[in-house]
């Protein structure tokens, strides 16, 4: 009996174990099946523009206004007009408002605050370059035309209105030569600069013949003249800075030679010159050679250019030339045309004495020599100097010629945000031989874009090495592939002027190279790592910026804005609402913004942009729904200010 009881007990134990094992296997199988099905469903990406990305109007009135504008665009006076109009009007697009993440968001009943349009007198408002505010400041060294941002009681909580009958700009490359008059209703330059062929009015549009004060034959021919004196087409020269750029025709025609120029000019009596440049799809920014450093790192540009830019290079012991020297790369070129160059030919037309012009040129020559620059040539209207590739020989000369002295070792050569100019030469990194490029040699373009930048090789960027640089490039390759799916217009040339508000290593700009666009890479002055020098070493352009202040550009100058992780930097530093209103000012009607941040931050942003006539949707990360970082895709609606 005891034996039978043991056998029964063993049988029951084995049966219980078998049932438990079967139950565990079934539950595990169901869990795995549910996970696989859930991942497959949530990772589905929109495959068409009707699913993901669309044009929107605010309301019926806006749609009517947009239709009237489209009718204006497609009412050409010639076959040429017809081709240009059709190229500038954007194709219908839709936004996907279907949920792409399955997180339960506990959002309380929020009252949307709707922002009213500002007065039409503010249609071209530039917060930190306001001319009325500028009059309060000293005219010495052009301080009154530098950045002076509004005080708290001057801040605007309204939407900058586009002018009546605003039209979507022409697409590149037509935009290089044409812009709509209604978008920038200023004829002053077409009259003042008529004989110089800066700009002409043709009916309801502007035409840009490519002329300039010192290149009446056109910028293209002028650049050809330069190319006969220095190499412009072998990839060694990629980044340029054009001081006093006018409507940026020099920069516009450099682009066809794979050279990207940062063109800048002040907001002065030459009304809207930087605005015209950006409307053309040419990189430009409001700026001036005044009492502060230019907002770029040391050794940023391969070439600097001044064509009758009216900068007093000879004053203040060559102070402005020392600033050009700071931002010029070792071996870089400085090109000067206009007074005083070729003064023996032009002195009567310039209404200046021969003695005065000769003294000015002698002062420039002396300042260049004190910087150890070599004069390459002076031919016709052009003079060209070259900066040495290192300071080995220059340091020997400095022991003899003490003026200007080298800047102190405590000076940070890359720091350039509200930093006053000093009468000293920025020292180059140490070189071991006369043939070595100080700071490291750069690859020719386009290899430069993906070669490991010298600043990373030298370890000057904390916690960043060659491996992390390459990983960042792969990340952005994947992200742009995903953006193409959620924004089909990206690969169709819809976005010409693009801004990356938190650019880091410039990976976004590098991944966008194959598209007909350019990127303004902005490195916030509050970013943990100051990487703008790396971006320039890759052959891209950008600037420093404190996003608690306005950006130095006109309204409606960018088609696409990318803001990755930006609001997590600034949420405790300044008013997020003001930052979003600044983005609205910069963004063109029907322009797009891509935010990347936490769900909580994106929800806060969305609650504000809902009152700004934007349409938006939170989407999953490119890696799928389980990544805590999400994407907010937003489109600014088309609307205009009232007709007066």
matplotlib code that plots the C-alpha trace (Angstrom):
import matplotlib.pyplot as plt

x = [0.0, 2.8, 4.4, 1.2, 0.8, 4.3, 3.6, 0.3, 2.1, 4.9, 2.3, 0.5, 3.7, 4.8, 1.3, 1.4, 4.9, 3.7, 0.6, 2.7, 5.3, 2.5, 1.0, 4.3, 5.0, 1.6, 1.8, 5.4, 4.2, 1.3, 3.6, 6.1, 3.3, 1.8, 5.1, 5.9, 2.4, 2.6, 6.1, 5.0, 1.9, 3.5, 6.5, 4.4, 5.6, 3.4, 4.2, 2.6, 2.2, -1.5, -0.8, 1.9, 2.4, -0.1, -0.7, -3.2, -5.0, -6.2, -9.8, -12.0, -10.9, -7.2, -7.9, -9.7, -6.8, -4.3, -6.3, -6.3, -2.5, -2.1, -4.2, -1.9, 1.2, -0.2, -1.2, 2.0, 2.7, 5.1, 6.2, 9.1, 6.8, 4.7, 7.7, 8.9, 5.4, 4.8, 8.2, 7.6, 4.2, 4.3, 2.5, -0.4, 0.8, -1.0, -0.1, -0.7, -2.6, -2.9, -1.2, 2.1, 2.9, 0.8, 1.8, -1.2, -0.7, -2.5, -3.3, -5.7, -8.3, -6.0, -7.3, -5.5, -4.1, -4.4, -1.8, -3.0, -1.1, 1.2, 0.6, 1.5, 4.2, 6.1, 6.0, 9.8, 10.6, 14.1, 14.2, 17.9, 18.5, 15.7, 16.8, 14.8, 16.4, 19.8, 19.7, 20.1, 23.7, 27.1, 27.9, 31.6, 32.7, 29.1, 27.9, 24.4, 24.1, 25.2, 22.9, 20.7, 17.9, 14.6, 14.2, 11.4, 8.9, 9.6, 9.0, 6.3, 3.7, 2.2, 2.6, 4.7, 2.3, 3.4, 2.6, -0.6, -0.5, 2.6, 3.6, 5.6, 9.1, 10.5, 12.2, 15.9, 17.6, 15.0, 15.1, 18.7, 17.5, 13.9, 11.8, 8.2, 7.8, 4.9, 7.2, 9.7, 8.0, 11.1, 12.2, 14.9, 17.8, 16.5, 16.7, 19.8, 21.9, 20.3, 23.6, 25.3, 22.8, 22.1, 18.4, 15.6, 11.8, 9.9, 6.2, 5.3, 8.7, 12.3, 15.1, 18.7, 21.1, 24.1, 25.8, 27.6, 29.4, 32.8, 31.5, 29.3, 29.9, 28.2, 29.4, 30.0, 32.6, 34.1, 34.6, 36.1, 38.7, 39.5, 39.8, 42.6, 44.6, 43.9, 42.4, 38.7, 37.6, 39.8, 38.0, 40.6, 38.4, 35.0, 33.9, 33.9, 32.8, 31.5, 31.6, 29.1, 27.4, 24.7, 22.1, 24.7, 25.3, 28.9, 27.7, 25.0, 27.4, 30.1, 27.5, 27.9, 31.6, 30.8, 31.8, 29.4, 29.6, 28.4, 27.2, 26.5, 25.5, 23.9, 20.3, 21.0, 20.0, 20.3, 16.9, 16.4, 19.6, 20.0, 16.3, 16.7, 19.7, 17.7, 14.6, 16.9, 17.9, 21.4, 23.0, 23.1, 22.7, 22.4, 25.8, 28.4, 32.1, 31.8, 33.2, 32.7, 34.0, 32.1, 30.0, 32.2, 35.0, 38.7, 40.0, 36.5, 36.8, 39.0, 38.3, 37.3, 36.0, 35.3, 34.0, 33.7, 32.3, 33.1, 34.8, 37.7, 40.4, 43.1, 41.7, 42.3, 45.7, 44.2, 41.8, 39.3, 42.0, 43.1, 39.5, 39.6, 42.9, 41.2, 38.3, 40.5, 41.9, 45.7, 46.6, 43.3, 42.9, 41.6, 40.3, 39.8, 38.3, 37.2, 38.7, 41.6, 42.6, 43.5, 43.1, 45.3, 42.4, 39.4, 40.4, 38.4, 35.2, 35.6, 35.9, 39.0, 42.5, 45.3, 47.3, 44.4, 43.9, 47.6, 47.8, 44.9, 46.4, 49.8, 48.0, 46.3, 49.6, 51.3, 48.5, 48.7, 52.4, 52.1, 49.8, 52.5, 50.2, 51.8, 50.5, 49.7, 48.8, 47.3, 45.8, 43.3, 40.6, 41.7, 44.2, 44.7, 46.6, 47.2, 47.5, 50.5, 49.8, 51.5, 53.2, 56.7, 58.2, 55.7, 56.7, 60.3, 59.1, 57.0, 60.1, 61.3, 57.9, 55.9, 52.7, 50.1, 51.0, 49.8, 46.6, 47.2, 47.0, 44.0, 42.0, 39.6, 40.0, 36.7, 34.6, 32.8, 29.4, 29.3, 33.1, 34.8, 37.5, 41.1, 44.2, 46.0, 46.7, 45.0, 47.9, 47.6, 48.0, 51.6, 53.2, 56.2, 57.6, 57.3, 55.3, 52.7, 49.2, 48.5, 45.5, 45.6, 45.2, 41.7, 40.6, 39.4, 35.7, 33.6, 35.7, 36.0, 32.3, 32.9, 36.6, 37.3, 37.7, 41.1, 39.5, 38.2, 41.5, 43.3, 40.9, 39.6, 36.0, 35.3, 34.2, 34.2, 36.5, 36.6, 34.4, 31.7, 31.9, 31.3, 28.5, 26.8, 27.0, 25.2, 22.6, 21.8, 21.8, 19.0, 17.1, 17.1, 15.8, 13.0, 12.3, 11.9, 9.0, 7.2, 8.1, 8.0, 8.6, 12.1, 13.4, 11.4, 13.3, 10.6, 13.0, 15.8, 16.8, 17.1, 18.1, 19.4, 18.9, 21.1, 23.6, 26.1, 28.6, 26.7, 25.5, 22.1, 23.7, 26.0, 23.1, 21.3, 24.1, 22.4, 19.4, 19.2, 19.3, 21.8, 21.8, 22.5, 24.1, 23.5, 25.4, 23.7, 26.1, 24.5, 25.3, 27.4, 29.9, 31.0, 31.3, 30.9, 34.6, 34.1, 31.1, 33.3, 36.1, 33.6, 32.9, 29.6, 28.6, 26.9, 26.8, 26.6, 23.3, 21.6, 18.1, 16.7, 17.3, 16.2, 18.1, 19.8, 17.6, 14.5, 11.0, 10.0, 13.5, 13.6, 11.6, 12.5, 13.7, 15.1, 15.1, 16.6, 16.9, 16.9, 14.0, 15.5, 18.5, 16.4, 13.2, 14.6, 16.5, 13.9, 10.2, 9.5, 6.6, 8.9, 11.3, 8.4, 7.2, 10.8, 10.6, 7.3, 8.9, 11.8, 9.6, 7.9, 4.2, 3.7, 7.2, 7.9, 9.5, 10.8, 11.2, 12.9, 12.5, 10.7, 6.9, 6.4, 8.3, 6.7, 3.3, 4.1, 5.4, 2.3, -0.1, 1.5, 1.9, -1.8, -2.5, 0.0, -1.8, 0.4, -0.8, 1.2, 1.5, 3.7, 5.3, 7.5, 11.2, 12.8, 13.9, 10.3, 7.7, 9.8, 12.3, 11.5, 12.5, 9.7, 9.2, 6.8, 6.2, 4.6, 3.6, 2.9, -0.4, -0.5, -2.0, -1.2, -1.7, -4.6, -4.3, -3.9]
y = [0.0, 2.3, 1.6, 2.4, 5.7, 6.7, 5.9, 7.9, 10.9, 10.8, 10.7, 13.7, 15.7, 15.0, 15.9, 19.2, 20.1, 19.3, 21.6, 24.4, 24.1, 24.1, 27.2, 29.1, 28.2, 29.4, 32.7, 33.3, 32.6, 35.0, 37.8, 37.3, 37.4, 40.5, 42.3, 41.4, 42.5, 45.7, 46.6, 46.0, 48.1, 51.0, 51.2, 51.6, 54.9, 57.0, 56.1, 58.9, 62.6, 62.2, 60.3, 62.4, 66.0, 68.5, 72.2, 73.7, 77.0, 78.5, 78.9, 79.5, 83.1, 82.1, 79.5, 82.1, 84.5, 81.8, 80.9, 84.6, 84.7, 81.5, 83.1, 86.1, 83.8, 82.0, 85.0, 85.6, 88.3, 86.1, 82.5, 83.3, 84.5, 81.4, 79.1, 81.1, 81.2, 77.5, 76.8, 78.9, 77.7, 74.8, 71.5, 70.5, 68.7, 67.3, 66.6, 63.3, 63.8, 60.1, 59.0, 57.3, 56.7, 54.8, 56.7, 57.8, 61.6, 63.0, 66.5, 68.7, 70.8, 73.5, 76.8, 77.7, 81.2, 82.7, 85.3, 88.3, 89.7, 92.6, 96.0, 96.0, 98.6, 95.7, 93.4, 93.7, 93.8, 92.7, 92.6, 93.2, 95.5, 98.0, 101.3, 103.4, 101.6, 101.9, 105.7, 105.6, 104.2, 105.7, 106.2, 105.5, 102.3, 101.8, 100.7, 102.0, 99.5, 96.5, 94.1, 95.9, 93.6, 94.8, 95.2, 93.3, 96.0, 96.2, 92.4, 91.6, 88.8, 89.0, 87.4, 89.4, 89.7, 89.0, 91.8, 91.7, 89.4, 87.6, 84.8, 81.6, 82.5, 81.1, 77.7, 77.4, 78.0, 80.5, 82.3, 83.4, 85.7, 86.5, 87.5, 88.7, 92.4, 91.9, 90.0, 92.8, 96.0, 98.2, 99.8, 102.0, 99.8, 99.5, 103.3, 104.0, 101.2, 101.3, 101.7, 99.0, 96.4, 95.2, 94.8, 95.7, 95.9, 94.0, 94.2, 92.3, 90.8, 91.8, 90.6, 90.3, 90.7, 89.8, 93.2, 95.0, 98.2, 96.8, 94.2, 96.0, 93.0, 90.8, 88.7, 85.6, 87.4, 89.0, 85.6, 84.3, 87.2, 86.1, 82.4, 83.5, 84.7, 82.1, 78.5, 78.6, 75.3, 72.6, 72.2, 73.9, 76.9, 76.0, 78.6, 82.4, 85.5, 88.5, 91.7, 94.4, 92.0, 94.1, 91.7, 88.9, 88.4, 87.4, 84.7, 83.6, 83.0, 81.3, 78.6, 77.2, 76.7, 74.7, 77.6, 78.7, 82.3, 83.8, 87.2, 90.0, 93.6, 95.9, 97.1, 100.6, 103.0, 100.3, 99.0, 95.2, 94.1, 91.0, 90.3, 90.3, 87.9, 85.4, 85.8, 84.7, 81.5, 82.8, 82.5, 85.9, 87.4, 90.9, 92.0, 94.7, 95.3, 97.4, 97.3, 93.5, 90.3, 88.7, 85.8, 83.1, 81.0, 81.4, 79.8, 79.5, 80.8, 79.9, 83.3, 86.8, 89.3, 93.1, 94.8, 98.5, 97.4, 100.8, 99.3, 101.6, 98.9, 101.5, 103.0, 102.0, 100.5, 97.9, 96.6, 95.3, 93.5, 91.7, 90.4, 89.2, 87.5, 85.7, 84.2, 83.4, 79.9, 79.4, 79.8, 81.7, 84.6, 88.2, 89.9, 93.7, 95.6, 99.2, 102.2, 102.5, 99.7, 101.1, 104.6, 106.1, 105.2, 106.0, 108.9, 111.5, 109.4, 108.7, 112.4, 112.0, 113.3, 111.1, 111.7, 110.6, 107.4, 106.6, 107.0, 104.7, 102.0, 102.3, 102.0, 98.8, 97.4, 98.1, 96.4, 93.3, 93.1, 93.3, 90.3, 88.5, 88.3, 87.9, 90.0, 87.5, 90.0, 93.4, 93.3, 95.8, 96.4, 93.4, 93.0, 89.7, 88.8, 85.3, 84.5, 82.3, 78.6, 78.9, 81.5, 80.1, 82.8, 85.4, 84.9, 85.7, 88.9, 89.8, 89.8, 92.7, 94.4, 94.6, 96.0, 94.6, 92.2, 88.7, 88.2, 86.7, 83.0, 83.4, 84.8, 82.3, 82.7, 80.9, 83.0, 85.6, 86.4, 90.1, 90.0, 93.4, 93.7, 94.0, 95.3, 92.0, 89.1, 85.8, 83.3, 80.1, 76.7, 75.5, 73.9, 71.7, 72.8, 75.6, 73.4, 72.3, 73.9, 75.3, 73.5, 70.7, 70.6, 70.2, 67.8, 69.4, 69.7, 67.5, 65.0, 67.6, 67.1, 63.6, 63.7, 63.8, 67.5, 68.6, 70.0, 66.5, 64.9, 67.3, 66.6, 70.1, 69.1, 67.3, 63.7, 63.7, 61.5, 60.2, 57.2, 59.4, 61.7, 58.8, 57.5, 60.9, 60.9, 57.5, 58.7, 61.6, 59.4, 57.4, 60.5, 62.1, 58.9, 59.0, 62.7, 62.0, 59.6, 62.0, 65.0, 63.9, 67.6, 67.3, 65.5, 67.7, 70.9, 72.5, 73.7, 76.0, 78.0, 75.7, 76.5, 74.0, 75.8, 73.3, 72.0, 70.1, 68.6, 69.6, 66.1, 67.3, 69.7, 66.9, 64.5, 67.2, 67.8, 66.0, 68.3, 71.8, 73.5, 75.2, 75.0, 77.8, 75.8, 77.6, 76.6, 78.1, 79.9, 77.9, 74.5, 72.2, 71.8, 74.7, 72.9, 75.7, 75.4, 71.8, 72.7, 75.2, 72.6, 70.3, 73.0, 74.3, 77.7, 78.8, 81.3, 81.6, 82.6, 83.1, 81.9, 84.1, 86.9, 87.5, 86.1, 88.5, 88.0, 89.4, 87.9, 85.0, 84.0, 80.2, 77.4, 74.7, 75.0, 72.0, 72.2, 69.1, 69.2, 73.0, 73.6, 71.4, 73.8, 77.0, 76.1, 77.4, 80.3, 82.2, 82.3, 79.4, 81.4, 84.2, 81.6, 80.1, 83.5, 84.2, 81.0, 82.1, 85.4, 83.7, 81.0, 81.6, 80.9, 77.2, 76.6, 73.6, 73.0, 69.7, 69.6, 66.7, 66.4, 64.6, 64.0, 66.4, 69.2, 68.7, 68.7, 72.1, 73.4, 72.2, 73.8, 77.2, 76.7, 75.8, 79.5, 80.6, 79.3, 76.2, 72.7, 69.9, 66.3, 64.3, 61.4, 58.5, 58.5, 56.9, 53.9, 53.2, 54.0, 52.8, 55.6, 58.4, 61.1, 62.1, 64.3, 67.2, 68.0, 71.5, 73.6, 77.3, 78.2, 80.7, 84.1, 87.7, 91.1, 93.3, 95.6, 99.3]
z = [0.0, 0.9, -2.5, -4.4, -2.5, -3.4, -7.1, -7.0, -5.4, -8.0, -10.8, -9.4, -9.0, -12.6, -13.9, -12.0, -13.3, -16.9, -16.5, -15.1, -17.9, -20.5, -18.9, -18.8, -22.5, -23.6, -21.7, -23.0, -26.6, -26.3, -24.9, -27.7, -30.3, -28.8, -28.8, -32.4, -33.6, -31.6, -32.9, -36.4, -36.1, -34.3, -36.6, -39.7, -41.4, -43.7, -47.3, -49.2, -49.0, -48.5, -45.3, -43.9, -45.1, -46.5, -47.1, -44.8, -44.5, -41.3, -42.3, -45.3, -45.6, -45.7, -48.3, -50.4, -50.0, -50.9, -54.1, -55.1, -54.7, -56.7, -59.4, -59.3, -59.6, -62.6, -64.6, -66.6, -69.1, -71.1, -71.5, -69.3, -66.6, -66.9, -66.4, -63.4, -61.8, -62.1, -60.6, -57.5, -56.5, -54.1, -54.6, -52.4, -49.3, -46.3, -42.7, -41.0, -37.8, -37.0, -33.7, -34.1, -30.5, -27.9, -24.8, -22.7, -22.2, -19.2, -20.5, -18.6, -20.3, -21.8, -23.1, -26.3, -26.3, -29.7, -30.8, -32.7, -35.7, -34.9, -36.6, -40.4, -39.6, -38.1, -41.2, -41.5, -37.8, -36.8, -33.0, -32.4, -35.3, -34.8, -36.3, -33.8, -30.9, -32.6, -32.5, -28.8, -29.2, -30.0, -33.7, -33.0, -34.7, -36.0, -32.5, -33.3, -36.1, -34.0, -32.1, -29.5, -28.4, -26.9, -23.1, -21.3, -21.8, -25.5, -26.2, -28.7, -28.0, -31.5, -34.9, -37.5, -40.5, -44.1, -46.5, -48.4, -51.5, -50.2, -52.6, -52.0, -53.3, -56.6, -56.3, -56.7, -59.1, -60.5, -57.2, -57.8, -60.5, -59.5, -56.5, -56.1, -55.6, -53.1, -50.8, -50.4, -51.7, -51.9, -55.1, -53.6, -54.6, -58.2, -58.4, -56.3, -57.9, -61.4, -63.3, -61.3, -62.1, -58.6, -59.0, -61.5, -61.3, -64.0, -63.5, -60.3, -59.8, -59.2, -61.4, -60.2, -63.2, -61.0, -61.1, -58.3, -57.6, -58.7, -61.2, -63.7, -66.1, -63.5, -60.6, -62.8, -64.9, -61.8, -60.1, -63.3, -63.0, -59.5, -60.6, -63.0, -59.9, -57.2, -57.4, -57.0, -58.5, -57.1, -53.8, -51.6, -51.2, -49.8, -47.2, -47.8, -46.0, -48.0, -46.0, -47.1, -49.5, -51.1, -52.5, -52.3, -56.0, -55.3, -53.0, -55.4, -58.2, -56.0, -55.3, -58.8, -58.0, -54.8, -52.6, -49.9, -48.7, -45.5, -46.8, -44.3, -44.4, -41.8, -41.8, -43.1, -45.8, -48.5, -47.6, -47.2, -49.0, -46.8, -47.1, -50.9, -50.6, -48.5, -50.8, -53.6, -51.7, -51.0, -47.5, -45.7, -42.3, -40.8, -39.5, -39.4, -38.8, -35.7, -32.2, -31.6, -33.0, -35.9, -34.5, -36.0, -34.6, -35.4, -38.6, -40.1, -43.7, -46.7, -48.3, -47.2, -49.7, -49.7, -52.9, -52.1, -48.7, -47.1, -44.1, -42.9, -43.0, -42.4, -39.2, -35.6, -36.4, -38.8, -36.1, -38.7, -40.6, -37.4, -37.1, -40.6, -39.7, -36.8, -38.8, -41.9, -42.1, -42.4, -46.0, -46.7, -49.0, -48.5, -51.7, -51.9, -54.8, -54.8, -53.0, -52.7, -55.1, -58.6, -57.3, -60.1, -62.5, -60.4, -58.1, -59.9, -60.0, -56.3, -55.6, -53.4, -53.7, -55.0, -51.8, -49.6, -51.6, -51.7, -47.9, -47.4, -49.5, -47.8, -44.5, -45.6, -47.0, -43.7, -41.7, -43.9, -43.5, -39.7, -39.9, -41.9, -44.9, -48.3, -51.2, -54.0, -56.7, -57.6, -61.1, -62.4, -59.7, -57.6, -54.8, -53.1, -49.9, -48.4, -44.7, -43.7, -43.0, -39.6, -37.4, -37.2, -39.4, -38.2, -34.5, -35.5, -37.1, -34.1, -31.9, -34.1, -35.0, -31.8, -33.3, -33.1, -30.3, -30.1, -28.0, -24.5, -24.0, -21.8, -24.8, -26.3, -30.1, -30.8, -28.4, -30.4, -28.8, -27.7, -27.5, -28.0, -30.7, -29.4, -31.1, -31.0, -33.4, -32.6, -32.4, -34.5, -32.9, -32.7, -35.8, -35.9, -39.2, -41.7, -44.1, -41.5, -41.5, -38.0, -36.4, -39.1, -42.8, -44.4, -47.1, -50.4, -50.9, -51.0, -49.1, -46.4, -45.4, -43.9, -43.1, -39.3, -38.6, -37.1, -34.0, -33.2, -34.1, -31.8, -28.9, -28.5, -28.3, -24.9, -25.0, -28.8, -31.0, -34.5, -33.7, -32.2, -35.2, -37.6, -35.5, -35.6, -39.4, -39.4, -37.1, -39.4, -42.5, -40.8, -39.6, -43.0, -44.6, -42.0, -42.6, -46.3, -45.4, -43.1, -45.3, -48.9, -50.0, -48.6, -51.7, -54.1, -53.6, -51.5, -48.8, -49.9, -46.9, -43.9, -40.3, -37.7, -34.4, -32.4, -35.0, -32.8, -35.3, -38.4, -39.2, -40.3, -42.9, -44.1, -44.6, -46.6, -49.1, -52.0, -51.9, -53.5, -50.2, -47.8, -44.0, -41.5, -38.6, -35.4, -32.2, -29.1, -26.9, -24.0, -25.6, -23.5, -26.4, -28.6, -31.9, -34.5, -35.4, -36.3, -38.6, -40.5, -40.8, -42.5, -45.1, -43.8, -42.5, -39.3, -36.5, -32.7, -31.1, -27.8, -28.4, -25.6, -28.2, -31.7, -34.7, -37.1, -40.0, -41.6, -41.2, -43.5, -44.6, -43.9, -45.4, -42.9, -39.3, -37.3, -33.5, -31.9, -28.1, -28.2, -25.8, -23.1, -23.1, -22.9, -21.0, -17.7, -19.2, -21.1, -22.1, -24.4, -25.9, -27.1, -28.6, -30.6, -31.7, -32.9, -34.9, -36.4, -37.4, -39.2, -40.9, -44.2, -44.7, -45.3, -43.9, -41.7, -38.3, -37.0, -33.2, -31.4, -27.6, -24.8, -25.1, -22.2, -23.8, -27.3, -25.7, -24.1, -27.4, -29.3, -26.8, -27.7, -31.5, -31.7, -31.0, -33.7, -36.8, -37.0, -37.6, -36.0, -34.9, -32.6, -34.3, -33.2, -33.2, -36.3, -34.1, -33.1, -30.4, -27.5, -27.8, -25.2, -27.7, -30.1, -33.1, -33.5, -37.1, -37.6, -40.6, -40.5, -42.2, -45.1, -44.1, -44.8, -43.3, -44.4, -47.5, -46.5]

ax = plt.figure().add_subplot(projection="3d")
ax.plot(x, y, z, "-o")
ax.set_aspect("equal")
plt.show()
